[in-house]
Amino acid sequence: MVYGDFVRNEELKKKIIKIEFGIEESEFTDKIIVTPLPVEHNLPDDFEKRLEDIDIEYKWIKSEDRLLKPFKGNLYVKKNNRSGFVIFTGRGLIDFTERIRILCLIENIKEILFLGSAGSLDDNVITGDINIPKYAIPFEDVSSWYIDISEAIPKADEHLLNRILELSSNAKVNIHSKLHATVPFPYSETKEFLEYLKGIGVATIDMEVSSFYRITNYYGKKALAILRVSDMPLSSYHFFSEEYESWKKGKKEKALEYFFEIMLKFFGIV
């Protein structure tokens, strides 16, 4: 089987979508969320109980891909006539780019939120803060394998950005909308390179967002990345002290609370 031909073969496309996500193409909702981390790692520990407490239906749908199968899978939530999927794409630039491209070929899907983590290079964007970048500088060229690159610095959909910022107005975490950059691999980062990025105004870095913006823009999807700051690689903090780890845990819990709230608001469930 020549897998890349699925873009021209409707039957093969349907089969690949079912294998990768465990969901029939026709079942996808107009709004979805994607995450390179297992879905449950991006939500509070008790989120399933909380969904039940407010009468929100949910179910887990396993991918048929052998690398994704060991995880809980993709999350479907529904209340009344509002629903949405949270899709686990797998971690890293290559796996993520492959799967976001497949999702962008599904006509039903109109809007896509990305929930992920990032490192901060900006002293004013600290662990536990949220960055919602309008622009993502690409230091990767994986996405160019699939599409003709028409923009030097890919960006989010401005209307979706403004809507999410409005929905975040009462958030209990610090929200920023600062310049972001994507690097291809964690071990490609050196102190000199990160200092250079900081010097040109980059606030946060990750391994997927520029590809996300490039691919979604190319296929005409409205897209926006929301990033939880998980660490500060240039910081002078002692990262292995008990005091720091306790503080970091508390900040992470607040950020995951925000992810939970924005998920439900984005789907229109609350």
Legacy VTK file of the C-alpha trace (Angstrom):
# vtk DataFile Version 3.0
C-alpha trace
ASCII
DATASET POLYDATA
POINTS 270 float
0.000 0.000 0.000
1.299 3.471 -0.916
0.052 5.398 2.094
0.768 8.859 0.712
-1.820 8.311 -2.030
-4.654 8.637 0.502
-5.035 12.313 -0.464
-6.344 11.150 -3.866
-8.184 8.021 -2.724
-11.321 8.588 -0.639
-11.621 4.980 0.555
-7.982 4.864 1.632
-8.370 8.242 3.368
-11.332 6.966 5.407
-9.357 3.872 6.400
-6.317 5.884 7.502
-8.455 8.320 9.525
-10.064 5.384 11.357
-6.679 3.754 12.030
-5.012 6.925 13.264
-7.837 8.311 15.408
-10.336 5.485 15.954
-13.057 7.794 14.597
-14.999 7.634 11.349
-14.401 10.635 9.088
-18.105 11.542 9.098
-18.223 11.618 12.935
-15.782 14.504 13.369
-17.207 17.712 14.819
-16.558 21.180 13.413
-14.350 22.091 16.391
-11.565 19.878 17.681
-8.610 20.191 20.032
-5.257 18.544 19.353
-2.456 17.828 21.787
0.953 16.161 21.402
0.675 14.922 24.994
-1.717 12.209 26.179
-5.055 13.961 26.668
-5.272 13.145 30.384
-1.870 14.824 30.967
-3.305 18.165 29.834
-6.322 18.159 32.173
-6.802 18.115 35.968
-6.520 14.727 37.685
-10.230 14.637 38.557
-11.582 15.980 35.261
-13.660 12.865 34.501
-15.544 13.149 37.798
-16.076 16.829 37.188
-17.528 16.159 33.743
-19.953 13.705 35.307
-20.890 16.199 38.050
-22.070 18.744 35.457
-23.827 16.135 33.300
-21.345 16.151 30.432
-21.139 12.866 28.572
-17.686 11.646 27.671
-16.007 8.606 26.226
-12.508 7.480 25.299
-11.803 6.369 21.737
-8.603 4.446 21.143
-6.410 4.923 18.116
-5.668 1.753 16.168
-2.078 2.895 15.640
0.208 0.518 17.545
2.279 3.349 19.080
-0.762 5.281 20.332
-2.805 2.239 21.407
-1.235 1.883 24.899
-2.606 5.320 25.877
-6.191 6.134 26.909
-6.868 7.616 23.491
-8.955 10.498 22.194
-11.623 12.155 24.317
-15.165 12.878 23.119
-17.321 15.233 25.202
-20.969 16.138 24.699
-23.779 18.032 26.393
-27.115 18.638 24.710
-26.305 19.453 21.082
-22.715 20.644 21.689
-19.769 18.287 21.386
-16.120 18.003 20.413
-13.078 15.747 20.225
-9.714 16.147 21.947
-7.198 14.308 19.774
-3.852 12.890 20.953
-1.490 13.285 18.004
1.671 11.837 19.497
4.708 13.817 20.589
7.300 15.393 18.339
7.361 17.347 15.111
7.199 14.468 12.624
4.314 12.478 14.149
2.402 15.658 14.898
2.793 17.044 11.369
1.676 13.764 9.805
-1.501 13.645 11.875
-2.436 17.328 11.719
-2.265 17.098 7.933
-4.643 14.124 7.959
-7.046 16.043 10.222
-6.903 19.071 7.924
-8.164 16.902 5.072
-11.416 16.248 6.965
-13.995 18.649 5.573
-16.185 18.685 8.710
-13.396 20.249 10.780
-13.385 24.055 10.683
-11.565 25.159 13.870
-8.641 23.566 15.701
-7.132 24.472 19.069
-3.702 23.172 20.018
-3.068 22.567 23.736
0.574 21.945 24.551
3.558 22.884 26.658
6.475 25.195 25.996
9.705 26.431 27.475
9.936 30.138 28.279
12.886 32.361 27.407
11.176 35.493 28.725
11.706 36.379 32.391
8.180 37.798 32.494
6.587 34.552 31.242
7.111 32.111 34.060
6.351 28.460 34.729
2.586 27.913 34.836
1.805 30.943 32.673
-0.034 30.604 29.373
1.222 31.905 26.032
-1.226 32.178 23.126
1.059 33.211 20.255
-0.151 34.990 17.159
3.113 34.190 15.341
5.429 31.161 15.427
8.889 31.474 13.862
9.779 28.164 12.155
13.192 26.644 12.793
11.907 23.456 11.157
11.178 22.437 7.590
9.187 19.232 8.132
5.950 20.968 7.166
7.485 22.072 3.846
7.602 18.402 2.812
3.811 18.510 2.454
2.986 22.056 1.416
4.369 25.026 -0.492
5.504 27.528 2.098
3.902 30.873 1.303
4.567 32.777 4.529
7.888 33.327 6.291
6.345 33.398 9.756
3.073 31.447 10.057
0.360 32.864 12.262
-2.827 31.985 14.103
-6.305 32.855 12.938
-6.839 36.362 14.303
-10.584 36.017 14.936
-10.064 32.798 16.900
-7.201 34.410 18.834
-9.404 37.331 19.858
-12.263 35.005 20.813
-10.068 32.832 23.012
-8.481 35.887 24.662
-11.995 37.142 25.431
-12.981 33.749 26.861
-9.808 33.897 28.988
-10.552 37.287 30.530
-11.348 35.790 33.954
-8.604 33.152 33.910
-6.774 32.527 37.175
-3.435 32.229 35.392
-1.297 34.825 33.649
-2.168 34.983 29.944
0.305 36.302 27.364
0.248 36.595 23.588
3.916 36.786 22.703
6.224 35.675 19.919
6.880 31.934 19.728
9.389 29.740 17.884
9.433 26.055 16.964
12.626 23.997 17.025
12.760 20.495 15.509
14.232 18.460 18.392
14.896 19.064 22.115
18.591 18.256 21.714
18.905 20.875 18.971
18.665 23.501 21.695
21.912 25.004 22.970
22.349 27.868 25.387
23.779 30.026 22.597
20.837 29.314 20.308
18.275 29.994 23.044
20.043 33.256 23.936
19.837 34.229 20.259
16.091 33.501 20.208
15.605 35.511 23.380
17.564 38.372 21.817
15.203 38.578 18.821
12.154 38.680 21.072
11.058 35.049 21.235
9.147 34.383 24.468
8.453 30.633 24.215
9.625 27.571 22.274
8.205 24.148 21.443
8.467 21.417 18.782
5.138 21.641 16.924
3.407 25.025 16.699
4.949 26.517 13.531
4.085 23.315 11.664
0.572 23.490 13.127
0.085 27.051 11.884
1.601 26.303 8.462
-0.465 23.190 7.764
-3.759 24.584 9.063
-3.300 27.850 7.150
-2.588 25.936 3.953
-5.793 23.899 4.281
-7.953 26.848 5.316
-8.642 25.810 8.917
-8.973 28.358 11.723
-6.273 27.462 14.208
-4.723 28.686 17.454
-2.119 27.326 19.856
-2.440 27.640 23.631
0.771 26.816 25.474
1.384 26.060 29.132
4.873 27.090 30.229
6.425 23.967 31.719
9.988 25.183 32.257
12.408 28.081 31.830
15.619 26.660 30.329
17.655 29.863 30.746
16.491 30.546 34.296
18.905 30.510 37.219
16.392 28.676 39.451
17.569 25.471 41.103
15.276 23.123 39.207
15.775 20.143 41.490
15.035 21.682 44.871
11.976 20.471 46.766
10.797 24.059 47.196
10.923 24.716 43.457
9.202 21.428 42.576
6.360 22.179 45.002
5.899 25.663 43.537
6.051 24.276 40.007
3.393 21.642 40.788
0.981 24.296 42.073
1.491 26.429 38.958
0.924 23.422 36.697
-2.342 22.555 38.440
-3.694 26.075 37.836
-2.674 25.920 34.161
-4.450 22.570 33.712
-7.558 24.072 35.310
-7.413 26.749 32.629
-7.061 24.099 29.891
-10.138 22.310 31.252
-12.203 25.508 31.282
-11.112 26.639 27.819
-11.863 23.179 26.385
-15.485 23.385 27.529
-15.864 27.021 26.463
-14.352 26.382 23.028
-16.813 23.549 22.391
-19.664 25.766 23.640
-20.568 23.272 26.348
-20.446 25.858 29.161
LINES 1 271
270 0 1 2 3 4 5 6 7 8 9 10 11 12 13 14 15 16 17 18 19 20 21 22 23 24 25 26 27 28 29 30 31 32 33 34 35 36 37 38 39 40 41 42 43 44 45 46 47 48 49 50 51 52 53 54 55 56 57 58 59 60 61 62 63 64 65 66 67 68 69 70 71 72 73 74 75 76 77 78 79 80 81 82 83 84 85 86 87 88 89 90 91 92 93 94 95 96 97 98 99 100 101 102 103 104 105 106 107 108 109 110 111 112 113 114 115 116 117 118 119 120 121 122 123 124 125 126 127 128 129 130 131 132 133 134 135 136 137 138 139 140 141 142 143 144 145 146 147 148 149 150 151 152 153 154 155 156 157 158 159 160 161 162 163 164 165 166 167 168 169 170 171 172 173 174 175 176 177 178 179 180 181 182 183 184 185 186 187 188 189 190 191 192 193 194 195 196 197 198 199 200 201 202 203 204 205 206 207 208 209 210 211 212 213 214 215 216 217 218 219 220 221 222 223 224 225 226 227 228 229 230 231 232 233 234 235 236 237 238 239 240 241 242 243 244 245 246 247 248 249 250 251 252 253 254 255 256 257 258 259 260 261 262 263 264 265 266 267 268 269
